[in-house]
Amino acid sequence: MQSDIEIARSISLRPIVEIAERLGLDRGELQLYGDDVAKVALSVLDRLPEKPRGRLVLISAITPTPAGEGKTTTAIGLADGLTRIGESACLALREPSLGPALGMKGGATGGGRAQVAPKDRIDLHFTGDFHAITTANNLLAAQIDNSLHQGNPLGIDPRRVLWRRAMDMNDRALREIVVGLGGASNGVPREAGFDITAASEVMAMFCLASGVEDLRARLDRTLVAFDGAGAPVFASALGVTGAMLALLLEALRPNLVQTLEGTPAFVHGGPFANIAHGCNSVLATRMASGLADWAVTEAGFGFDLGAEKFFDIKCVEAGLEPSAVVLVATIRALKMHGGVDLEALERPDAEAVGRGLENLERHVESARTFGFTPIVALNHFAADTPEEVARVESRCRELGLPFALADHFVHGGAGGEALARVLVEHAAREPGRLQPIYPRAAPIAAKIEAVATRVYGARSVAFTGRARHDLARIDRLRLGGLPVCIAKVPGSLSDDPKRRGRPRDFEITVRELRIAAGAGFVVALTGEILRMPGLPRAPRAASIDVRDGRIEGLG
């Protein structure tokens, strides 16, 4: 059986200039990175109509399991399927982070015959966007410590510095550190730490920015510390936000690549969905929906995390109007939600599938709360039995849901045609209309409770003493009008990763809140959420090598 990278290398990619021409892009609007990657000038957005030409489709999924669900492969297979049936389609996806690529999850370019390419470049350094974001983040961190060292003119309290350094790598040893050791010439000693770049606020604001000047404003208003009197210190006071913008300027241009079948794909930005808002850049999404009849995008993890933030943060902030939602499920994942262990998933068990459908049903209810009747895409695996598939299709019929069996992993766009046809018919007959889960004017605590009860299915929300202190601070700073970005474990609808399926009668505990004023939201931390992952016992990096001048082992 061929690996993903072997499949990708067996396909001759079209010149990226040709892919761009399909979208109506001129050569002068491209900055080429070789023959198969290009950055696209932001000036393209200025010539697009105010109302997007294309229909925006969100790919989401049931609650993730170790068995895998395949949102990205489904998004790619759907886009290729749309192209095969004569529709104009374009993808808008996130960039992979090196941390997961070298750690446990691997890259994020799809799999099998449903991939974006060139895989090795996208999975590794690509066009350097993550490095630019990391450097901009760390410039601000360095200037904060420099200001402390140079007489502390802003009166920053070293114990109340909020801004952390970033690195695009899983490294648990850097979660909590002490800087400034070694004597007076090395700065002021204080506690600090690192976040992975995908969890940094610079990444979040980069992906939500509507353009260069909007990104400048976001950088300026970023809350980085408090002074000795408890007054906020914003990044603009450090004097380096102009340099940060300069570092990010080239990265801000969306990256254009293609699927293995030549469907255009923007791959740009990559915030995590269990910590940040989990969506690719607003700029790339606008380009995709402005240049094609169908813009297919995805949001990280399950509907409760990625889709909720896509709707309540990204769409509201950017004025996006999605037309349809595709909810991805697999027989394997449904079995796990039905109580089957990972090692036993190959054995037929229609009863376990039936039990696991409760998880799907919870996400369907959430999608309908947002104004969408989702299309259920069953990502097909070879071990799936007809009885198991029929169990899912029958339940979807009972719930009044469009259903499609998707076989894109093996057959590429041909395996995505059925889903594409269901989408076109459903979007024409029953287009969704976004209804955010809470009004922006509601108090922060009420917004959190709305998401927890109406999307997760929680009974209630508990706030620790630290969280209540943070809520009071947010009110004092008059930032209560911001949306909430709830950081929660991805593997459960609850904040307990062991509770699969559809947990009932549970409480969500918010342990603290962090102000991301530049990104434009308040982060509510629940459970044991880490902003810097660690490497597993056997990281994927151990299987990556270079042989005969070619990178091997990426998948």
C-alpha positions, 0 to 999 in steps of 0.5 A, spaced: 500 500 500 502 506 497 503 512 503 500 518 502 507 522 500 508 516 495 501 517 492 502 525 492 509 524 488 506 519 483 502 525 480 504 530 476 502 537 478 500 543 474 504 549 474 501 554 479 500 559 474 495 555 470 491 553 477 491 561 478 488 562 471 482 558 473 481 563 478 481 569 474 488 571 477 493 574 473 501 572 473 502 579 476 498 578 482 502 572 484 509 571 488 511 564 485 515 559 490 517 555 485 512 552 480 507 549 484 506 554 490 504 562 490 502 567 494 497 571 492 497 579 492 492 582 497 490 587 492 485 581 489 480 582 494 479 590 492 477 588 485 472 582 488 464 584 489 462 586 496 457 580 496 461 573 494 460 570 488 461 563 491 457 559 496 461 558 503 461 550 505 463 548 512 466 541 513 466 539 521 465 533 524 463 529 530 467 529 536 474 526 534 477 519 536 484 516 535 480 512 530 480 518 525 474 522 522 477 525 516 475 532 515 481 535 511 480 529 506 473 530 506 473 537 504 479 536 499 474 530 496 468 534 496 472 540 492 474 535 487 468 532 487 464 538 485 470 540 480 468 533 477 461 534 476 462 541 472 462 546 478 467 551 480 470 550 487 476 552 491 478 550 498 480 554 504 484 550 509 489 551 515 497 550 514 500 544 518 504 546 525 510 543 525 509 541 532 503 535 530 507 534 524 513 531 528 509 529 534 503 525 534 498 527 529 502 528 523 501 533 517 494 536 515 494 535 507 489 530 507 490 523 505 490 517 500 487 520 493 484 526 497 490 531 498 493 538 497 500 538 494 506 539 494 505 535 501 512 535 503 513 543 503 506 544 506 507 539 512 514 542 513 516 550 512 512 551 506 512 559 505 515 561 512 508 563 515 509 560 521 516 562 522 514 569 521 508 569 526 513 566 531 518 571 530 513 577 530 511 574 537 518 573 540 520 580 538 514 583 542 517 578 548 524 580 547 522 588 547 518 587 554 524 584 557 528 589 554 524 595 557 524 592 564 532 591 563 532 599 560 529 602 567 522 600 566 519 606 563 512 603 563 512 601 570 511 594 568 510 589 574 515 583 572 510 578 576 504 580 571 507 580 564 502 576 560 505 575 553 509 569 552 514 566 547 512 562 542 515 556 538 512 551 532 514 545 536 512 540 541 516 542 547 513 540 554 520 543 558 518 550 555 511 551 558 514 554 564 521 557 565 525 563 568 528 568 564 533 573 566 538 569 570 545 570 570 546 577 573 544 584 571 547 584 564 542 579 562 535 582 564 530 582 570 529 575 572 522 573 572 517 567 570 515 566 563 514 560 558 512 558 551 506 557 547 506 553 541 506 558 535 499 555 533 496 557 540 499 564 540 495 570 539 499 573 533 496 567 530 489 568 532 489 575 530 493 574 523 487 569 521 482 574 523 485 580 520 481 583 514 488 586 511 494 590 513 491 596 517 486 591 521 492 587 523 496 593 525 490 595 529 490 588 532 497 588 534 497 595 537 491 593 542 494 587 544 494 586 552 501 584 554 502 586 561 499 590 567 503 595 571 505 596 578 498 600 579 494 594 576 493 599 569 493 595 563 500 595 558 498 594 551 503 592 545 503 599 542 507 602 548 513 598 546 514 601 540 515 595 536 508 593 533 510 596 526 516 592 526 512 586 527 507 588 522 513 588 517 515 581 519 508 579 517 507 583 511 509 577 506 506 572 510 499 575 510 498 574 503 494 567 502 498 561 499 495 558 493 496 550 491 492 545 488 489 538 490 492 532 486 486 533 481 488 540 480 482 544 484 485 550 487 486 551 494 488 556 499 492 554 505 493 559 510 494 560 517 493 555 522 490 556 529 489 550 534 481 549 535 482 547 542 486 553 544 484 558 539 479 559 534 481 553 529 480 556 522 484 558 516 485 566 515 479 570 513 483 573 507 484 566 504 476 564 505 474 571 502 479 570 496 476 563 495 469 565 496 470 571 491 473 567 486 469 560 485 462 558 485 463 554 491 468 555 497 470 549 501 473 550 508 474 546 515 474 548 522 478 544 527 476 538 531 469 537 532 463 541 531 463 543 538 470 546 538 471 548 531 464 550 528 462 554 534 468 558 533 467 559 526 460 561 526 461 565 533 467 568 532 470 568 525 463 569 521 461 574 525 467 578 525 468 578 518 461 578 516 461 571 512 455 568 510 455 560 510 451 556 506 451 549 508 455 545 513 457 538 512 458 533 518 463 528 517 463 521 521 466 514 520 464 507 522 470 507 526 469 513 530 462 511 532 464 505 534 468 508 539 463 513 541 459 506 542 464 503 547 468 499 543 476 499 544 481 502 539 484 495 538 477 492 536 474 497 531 475 492 525 470 487 528 463 488 525 458 491 531 452 495 528 449 495 535 455 499 537 455 504 531 447 505 533 450 507 540 455 512 538 450 515 533 448 519 540 454 523 539 452 525 531 445 527 534 448 532 539 452 535 533 446 535 529 442 539 534 447 544 535 448 545 527 440 546 527 441 551 533 446 555 528 441 555 523 443 549 518 441 542 517 447 539 516 449 534 510 452 527 514 458 525 510 460 518 512 467 517 510 468 510 508 473 505 510 474 498 507 472 494 514 465 498 514 460 493 513 453 494 509 449 493 515 453 498 519 453 503 513 445 502 513 444 503 520 447 510 519 443 512 513 437 510 516 438 514 522 440 520 518 433 519 514 429 519 521 432 525 523 431 528 516 438 529 514 441 529 507 446 523 507 452 521 502 457 515 503 464 518 501 470 514 498 474 520 496 480 517 500 481 511 495 478 514 489 479 521 490 474 526 486 470 520 483 469 518 491 467 525 492 462 526 487 456 523 491 457 528 496 458 534 491 451 532 488 448 532 495 451 538 497 448 542 490 441 539 491 441 541 498 444 548 498 439 550 493 433 547 496 435 548 504 440 554 504 442 555 511 442 562 515 447 563 520 444 564 527 449 566 532 449 562 539 449 569 543 449 576 542 455 580 543 452 585 548 451 579 553 456 578 559 462 574 558 459 569 563 452 568 559 456 567 553 460 561 556 454 558 559 450 559 552 456 555 548 456 550 554 449 548 554 446 549 547 452 546 544 456 542 548 449 539 552 452 541 559 447 542 565 451 548 567 457 552 568 462 553 574 467 558 575 473 558 580 475 563 584 480 565 579 475 565 573 471 570 577 476 575 579 478 574 571 471 576 569 471 582 574 477 584 571 474 584 564 469 588 566 473 593 569 477 594 562 470 594 559 472 588 554 465 584 556 463 585 549 468 581 546 466 574 544 468 568 547 473 562 545 473 556 550 479 552 550 476 545 552 479 538 550 477 536 543 475 528 545 469 529 549 463 534 549 464 535 556 471 537 559 473 530 561 476 527 556 474 520 558 467 521 557 466 519 550 459 519 546 454 524 548 455 525 556 449 528 559 448 532 566 455 534 566 458 541 568 463 545 565 468 548 570 472 554 567 478 555 571 481 562 568 480 567 563 485 570 558 484 577 554 486 576 547 484 583 545 488 583 539 485 577 536 478 580 539 476 575 544 476 572 551 479 565 552 476 561 557 480 555 560 477 549 562 479 542 564 487 541 563 488 545 557 495 546 555 498 551 550 504 547 549 504 540 547 509 535 549 512 530 544 509 522 545 514 517 547 515 515 539 514 521 535 513 521 528 519 525 527 523 518 528 520 516 522 522 522 518 529 522 514 532 524 507 534 518 502 537 520 495 535 527 496 528 526 498 524 527 504 521 520 506 516 518 512 511 524 512 506 519 511 
